[in-house]
Amino acid sequence: QDTKGPPPPRHAHFSRKIIPTLVCFQPGSIHHFGGVTATLLNFLRGMIYGLIALSFLFFLDHCNIIHMESAHVLRSSVLKSLSIIEDDSKGLSSLEASSGLKFIAVDQYVFWMYELDDAPKKIQIVEEELEQLKKNQMAMEEESVPLAEEFAKLMANPLVKLDHFCDECSWHRGTSCASRVEYLMNTYRDSKVKAQVALMESTPSCNRQNGETSV
């Protein structure tokens, strides 16, 4: 008597042969897969690690620590694709509002970055120039002190009598003595003191005597 039952269906045979090959566990641990499943998991891990490494390299390139030409090409391509909608101000505005970002051209971004990098150097140069100007001003003030004292002595000298010069007095036909001094300085390149002394010698009306004013 034949005790064998009917043959198993084909799908049962497929399940017994193929599924253990696709999903099988390595001996000793239920967390370690083998077969095709292990290959897929390893591929997925490799993709994740690769994206993390690529993102880190892009970050280093953005910080100018390394230079990756592919990163520059990728950024240029993205910005170029975004520049297509630059003519559509409403579309660009809505995109900026929804993303919370401000889109600018690559050339403008590079220019601003260079300006920011050079800003500390330019500020230092301006500060050094300002400090030098302050030193020059202090030196000129120190030099002007003895000159002011010498000028005061010269004004009080009885031989020169510059304190007797009358600015508002009339030199000739309504022209003041001060205007005549300015004319001599501009025409003959005389100093102010020389012009005043010459005018006092040639024109008595420009010479104030005893506090009196000649008109």
C-alpha positions in Angstrom: 0.0 0.0 0.0 1.3 3.3 -1.0 1.5 5.6 2.2 2.9 8.6 0.4 0.6 11.6 0.3 0.1 14.0 -2.6 3.1 16.0 -3.7 3.5 19.4 -2.1 2.4 22.4 -4.2 5.1 24.3 -6.1 4.8 27.5 -4.0 5.7 25.5 -0.9 8.8 24.1 -2.6 9.7 27.7 -3.6 9.2 29.0 -0.1 11.4 26.2 1.4 14.3 26.9 -1.1 14.3 30.6 -1.8 13.1 32.3 1.4 15.8 30.8 3.6 18.4 32.0 1.1 17.0 35.5 1.2 16.5 35.7 4.9 18.8 33.6 7.0 20.4 34.2 10.3 24.0 33.5 11.1 24.5 30.9 13.9 24.9 32.3 17.3 22.9 35.6 17.0 19.5 36.5 15.8 20.7 40.0 14.9 23.2 39.0 12.2 21.6 38.3 8.8 23.1 36.4 6.0 22.6 35.9 2.4 21.0 38.6 0.2 19.6 40.3 3.3 23.1 40.9 4.7 24.2 42.3 1.3 21.3 44.7 1.3 22.0 45.8 4.8 25.7 46.3 4.1 24.8 48.3 1.0 22.4 50.5 3.0 25.0 51.1 5.7 27.6 52.0 3.0 25.2 54.5 1.5 24.5 56.2 4.9 28.2 56.3 5.8 29.0 57.7 2.3 26.4 60.5 2.6 27.8 61.4 6.1 31.3 61.5 4.8 30.3 63.5 1.7 28.4 66.0 3.8 31.4 66.4 6.1 33.7 67.1 3.1 31.2 69.6 1.7 31.2 71.4 5.1 35.0 71.5 5.1 35.0 72.9 1.6 32.4 75.6 2.7 34.8 76.6 5.6 37.7 76.9 3.1 39.6 74.1 4.9 39.8 71.9 1.8 38.9 72.5 -1.9 36.5 70.3 -3.7 35.8 71.2 -7.3 32.7 68.9 -7.3 31.2 70.9 -4.4 31.7 74.2 -6.2 30.1 72.7 -9.4 27.2 71.4 -7.4 26.6 74.7 -5.7 26.9 76.5 -9.0 24.4 74.2 -10.6 21.9 74.6 -7.8 22.2 78.4 -7.8 21.9 78.5 -11.6 18.8 76.4 -11.5 17.4 78.8 -8.9 18.4 81.8 -10.9 15.8 80.8 -13.5 13.1 82.1 -11.4 14.9 85.4 -10.6 12.8 87.1 -13.3 9.7 86.1 -11.5 9.9 88.3 -8.4 6.7 86.8 -6.9 7.9 83.3 -7.3 11.3 84.1 -5.8 9.7 86.0 -2.9 7.4 83.2 -2.1 10.3 80.7 -2.3 12.4 82.8 0.1 9.5 83.3 2.4 8.7 79.6 2.6 12.3 78.5 3.0 13.4 81.3 5.3 16.5 81.9 3.1 17.8 84.7 0.9 19.0 83.7 -2.5 21.8 85.7 -4.1 24.0 85.3 -7.2 27.3 83.3 -6.9 29.4 86.4 -7.9 27.8 88.5 -5.3 28.3 85.9 -2.6 31.9 85.5 -3.5 32.4 89.3 -3.5 30.8 89.6 -0.1 32.9 86.8 1.3 36.1 88.5 0.0 35.0 91.8 1.5 34.3 90.1 4.9 37.7 88.4 4.8 39.5 91.6 4.0 37.5 93.7 6.5 39.8 93.2 9.6 42.9 94.0 7.5 41.2 97.2 6.2 40.1 98.2 9.6 43.6 97.7 11.0 45.1 99.9 8.2 42.5 102.7 8.9 43.2 102.5 12.6 47.0 102.8 12.0 46.5 105.8 9.7 44.2 107.5 12.3 46.8 106.9 15.0 49.5 108.4 12.9 47.3 111.5 12.2 46.8 111.9 16.0 50.5 111.7 16.5 51.1 114.3 13.8 48.5 116.6 15.3 50.1 116.4 18.7 53.5 117.1 17.2 52.1 120.1 15.4 50.5 121.4 18.5 53.7 121.0 20.4 55.6 122.9 17.7 53.0 125.7 17.6 53.5 126.6 21.3 56.9 128.2 20.9 55.8 129.8 17.7 52.8 131.4 19.4 55.1 132.7 22.2 57.5 134.1 19.6 54.6 135.7 17.7 53.4 137.3 21.0 56.9 138.7 21.6 57.1 140.0 18.0 53.7 141.7 18.4 54.9 143.4 21.6 58.3 144.4 20.1 58.5 148.2 20.1 60.7 148.2 17.0 58.2 146.2 15.0 55.0 147.5 16.6 52.8 145.0 14.9 50.2 145.6 17.7 49.7 149.0 16.2 48.6 147.7 12.9 45.0 148.7 12.2 43.0 146.1 10.2 39.8 148.1 9.9 41.5 151.4 9.0 41.2 152.7 5.4 44.2 152.2 3.2 43.0 154.0 0.0 39.5 154.8 -1.4 37.6 152.5 0.9 40.0 149.6 0.8 40.9 148.5 4.3 44.4 147.8 5.5 43.5 144.1 6.1 42.4 143.8 2.5 45.6 145.4 1.3 47.7 143.0 3.4 45.8 140.0 1.8 46.5 141.5 -1.6 50.2 141.7 -1.0 50.3 138.2 0.3 48.5 136.8 -2.7 50.3 138.9 -5.3 53.9 139.0 -4.1 53.8 135.8 -1.9 54.8 137.9 1.1 54.3 136.7 4.7 51.6 138.4 6.7 54.1 140.0 9.1 56.2 141.4 6.2 53.1 142.8 4.5 51.9 144.5 7.7 55.3 146.0 8.4 55.6 147.3 4.8 52.1 148.7 4.9 52.7 150.5 8.2 55.9 152.1 6.9 54.3 153.2 3.6 50.8 154.1 4.8 50.5 156.0 8.1 46.7 155.5 8.1 47.3 151.7 8.8 49.3 152.5 11.9 47.1 152.8 15.1 48.7 155.2 17.6 47.6 155.1 21.2 44.5 153.1 20.5 43.2 155.5 17.9 41.7 154.4 14.6 42.4 156.2 11.4 39.5 156.3 9.0 
